[in-house]
């Protein structure tokens, strides 16, 4: 589904007052946060926009409020990160490069689990020309994971593990700043690109709330509309879509119900 086809569903978000990136980062950087994800049909977005509280603002940069993201995910040959997520392990992690396609900026990010189910994100700038390769940043990845209790060297019998690109995702994101200090992101046009196949989610949006503690005002608005959090990982769910033999038990309900066209 093209951005033009998406537009009628997103019109309610497009009229929210703007917030610039500097203010958003100063008031809601949220590198350590509680995340909740929801999968909504595009037709549900106007209702969500109408239910958001007064004072909700949309991120606008250089006149744009929708931004292209390309993420390349890395995993070990045994898909360690995938299987830890599938097993809901406490020490699960993700390693990816994220490219902001409108600006050309690129970051290498390591996501881990913190206390009480929080998500912790550590990142550093990365050469966009090498976004498909961890390269010399492997030391940063290993040191960051060890600092959060994950030692990948054990999986390689003492040798440095090989992290190779396993999946690429593409989508467009809109970011909202909520009056309680939380964020709400709305991702549309999600595509999964593997080595041998691709898949897309044209009729749905992945909506995510990011807050420092309990439920945000956006969560309460979503609940009031009858939406409940979904188990979805852009990385792990994408792998299961492209290779059903992987199983993916934690995401079967999402694939069967929320993402069924």
Secondary structure, DSSP 8 states (H G I E B T S, - for coil): --HHHHHHHHHHHHTS-EE-HHHHHHHH--SEEEEEEEEEEGGGHHHHHHHS-TT-EEE-BTTBS-EEEEEEEEE-TT-HHHHHHHTT-TT-EEEEEEEETTTTEEEEEEEEE-GGG-EEEEEEE--GGGTT--GGGHHHHHHHHHHTT--GGGGGTTS----EEEEEEEEEEEEEE-TTS-EEEEEEEEEEE-SS-EEEETTEEEEEEEESSS--HHHHHHHHTT-------HHHHHHHHH-GGG--GGGHHIIIIIS--
